Amino acid sequence: MVKQLLYFLSLVVLVACGEPAAQVPQNKIKRGQETVAFENLNKEGVELEREEILHYADSLGVYPDSSLYSLRYRIIKPGSSRLIKKTDKVKFLYSVRTLDGNWCSNYDKKLAKVVVGKSELPKGIEESLLLLGEGGVGEFLIQSHWAYGVIGNSCVPPRTPIVCKIVVLKILEEI
């Protein structure tokens, strides 16, 4: 009886220590010709947009060469020494226009009060706020995927980079 029990336990250990069967994901998307074509088209669009932004910035000569995240910027007035942080509640004015100069009337000197990092503003505008202090003024070139994306809105067409001017009025509180 003991011999049979030891034989059984040895068999269980040998089976348990074997290599597990390879797991194959059931939801893996197959890379067909359509997927590859769409990826290539998207890469071309991103590259064209990047070139458009570089050309715009270079033609004006006012935006520095360095970029942070997906934006180029110039600080007109830095404001207080304390920069805005995520979770700060901030009151500011902002204006939005496209690179061809079309002003978005529904975003012309628009007053906003937001908690940075928790608002519904485009990511590029929120990240721009982090470069300013109270009383600060800046102008930011924001790539479309950090602006209004592939959908756009009533004023900004899809896949359109924007120029956003921000004037920070007050840092209301730190949350």
SULTA-V784199 format. One record per pair of residues at least 4 apart in sequence whose C-alpha atoms are under 8 Angstrom apart, sorted by sequence separation. I is the first residue (numbers start at 1). J is the second residue. If there is no record, write none. Layout:
# SULTA-V784199
I_J ; I_J
This chain:
# SULTA-V784199
1_5 ; 2_6 ; 3_7 ; 4_8 ; 5_9 ; 6_10 ; 7_11 ; 8_12 ; 9_13 ; 10_14 ; 11_15 ; 12_16 ; 13_17 ; 14_18 ; 31_35 ; 32_36 ; 33_37 ; 34_38 ; 35_39 ; 36_40 ; 37_41 ; 38_42 ; 39_43 ; 40_44 ; 41_45 ; 42_46 ; 43_47 ; 44_48 ; 45_49 ; 46_50 ; 47_51 ; 48_52 ; 49_53 ; 50_54 ; 51_55 ; 52_56 ; 53_57 ; 54_58 ; 55_59 ; 56_60 ; 57_61 ; 58_62 ; 67_71 ; 68_72 ; 84_88 ; 97_101 ; 98_102 ; 103_107 ; 104_108 ; 106_110 ; 114_118 ; 115_119 ; 121_125 ; 122_126 ; 123_127 ; 124_128 ; 125_129 ; 126_130 ; 127_131 ; 128_132 ; 132_136 ; 142_146 ; 143_147 ; 144_148 ; 145_149 ; 148_152 ; 152_156 ; 153_157 ; 156_160 ; 31_36 ; 57_62 ; 58_63 ; 67_72 ; 97_102 ; 98_103 ; 103_108 ; 114_119 ; 121_126 ; 132_137 ; 142_147 ; 144_149 ; 145_150 ; 148_153 ; 152_157 ; 153_158 ; 57_63 ; 66_72 ; 67_73 ; 97_103 ; 98_104 ; 132_138 ; 144_150 ; 151_157 ; 152_158 ; 65_72 ; 96_103 ; 97_104 ; 151_158 ; 152_159 ; 64_72 ; 95_103 ; 96_104 ; 148_156 ; 150_158 ; 151_159 ; 152_160 ; 63_72 ; 64_73 ; 95_104 ; 117_126 ; 149_158 ; 150_159 ; 63_73 ; 64_74 ; 116_126 ; 148_158 ; 149_159 ; 63_74 ; 96_107 ; 148_159 ; 149_160 ; 62_74 ; 95_107 ; 96_108 ; 128_140 ; 148_160 ; 94_107 ; 95_108 ; 116_129 ; 147_160 ; 94_108 ; 95_109 ; 144_158 ; 145_159 ; 147_161 ; 94_109 ; 95_110 ; 144_159 ; 147_162 ; 93_109 ; 94_110 ; 144_160 ; 93_110 ; 94_111 ; 125_142 ; 143_160 ; 144_161 ; 93_111 ; 94_112 ; 124_142 ; 143_161 ; 144_162 ; 92_111 ; 93_112 ; 124_143 ; 142_161 ; 143_162 ; 91_111 ; 92_112 ; 141_161 ; 142_162 ; 91_112 ; 92_113 ; 125_146 ; 141_162 ; 142_163 ; 90_112 ; 91_113 ; 124_146 ; 125_147 ; 141_163 ; 142_164 ; 90_113 ; 91_114 ; 123_146 ; 124_147 ; 140_163 ; 141_164 ; 89_113 ; 90_114 ; 122_146 ; 123_147 ; 139_163 ; 140_164 ; 89_114 ; 90_115 ; 122_147 ; 139_164 ; 140_165 ; 89_115 ; 90_116 ; 122_148 ; 139_165 ; 88_115 ; 89_116 ; 138_165 ; 139_166 ; 87_115 ; 88_116 ; 137_165 ; 138_166 ; 86_115 ; 87_116 ; 137_166 ; 138_167 ; 86_116 ; 87_117 ; 136_166 ; 137_167 ; 85_116 ; 86_117 ; 87_118 ; 136_167 ; 137_168 ; 135_167 ; 136_168 ; 135_168 ; 136_169 ; 134_168 ; 135_169 ; 133_168 ; 134_169 ; 135_170 ; 132_168 ; 134_170 ; 129_166 ; 134_171 ; 133_171 ; 125_164 ; 129_168 ; 56_99 ; 86_130 ; 84_129 ; 85_130 ; 53_99 ; 84_130 ; 83_130 ; 84_131 ; 83_131 ; 84_132 ; 83_132 ; 84_133 ; 106_155 ; 83_133 ; 84_134 ; 105_155 ; 82_133 ; 83_134 ; 104_155 ; 81_133 ; 82_134 ; 104_156 ; 71_124 ; 79_132 ; 80_133 ; 70_124 ; 78_132 ; 79_133 ; 80_134 ; 78_133 ; 79_134 ; 80_135 ; 79_135 ; 80_136 ; 75_132 ; 78_135 ; 79_136 ; 77_135 ; 78_136 ; 79_137 ; 98_156 ; 77_136 ; 78_137 ; 76_136 ; 77_137 ; 78_138 ; 75_136 ; 76_137 ; 77_138 ; 75_137 ; 76_138 ; 98_160 ; 99_161 ; 75_138 ; 76_139 ; 98_161 ; 99_162 ; 74_138 ; 75_139 ; 98_162 ; 99_163 ; 73_138 ; 74_139 ; 97_162 ; 98_163 ; 73_139 ; 74_140 ; 96_162 ; 97_163 ; 73_140 ; 96_163 ; 97_164 ; 72_140 ; 73_141 ; 96_164 ; 71_140 ; 72_141 ; 95_164 ; 96_165 ; 71_141 ; 72_142 ; 94_164 ; 95_165 ; 71_142 ; 94_165 ; 95_166 ; 70_142 ; 71_143 ; 94_166 ; 70_143 ; 93_166 ; 94_167 ; 92_166 ; 93_167 ; 92_167 ; 93_168 ; 70_146 ; 92_168 ; 93_169 ; 91_168 ; 92_169 ; 90_168 ; 91_169 ; 92_170 ; 90_169 ; 91_170 ; 90_170 ; 91_171 ; 90_171 ; 91_172 ; 89_171 ; 90_172 ; 88_171 ; 89_172 ; 90_173 ; 88_172 ; 89_173 ; 88_173 ; 89_174 ; 88_174 ; 89_175 ; 84_171 ; 87_174 ; 88_175 ; 53_141 ; 87_175 ; 53_143 ; 50_143 ; 49_143 ; 53_161 ; 49_160 ; 49_161
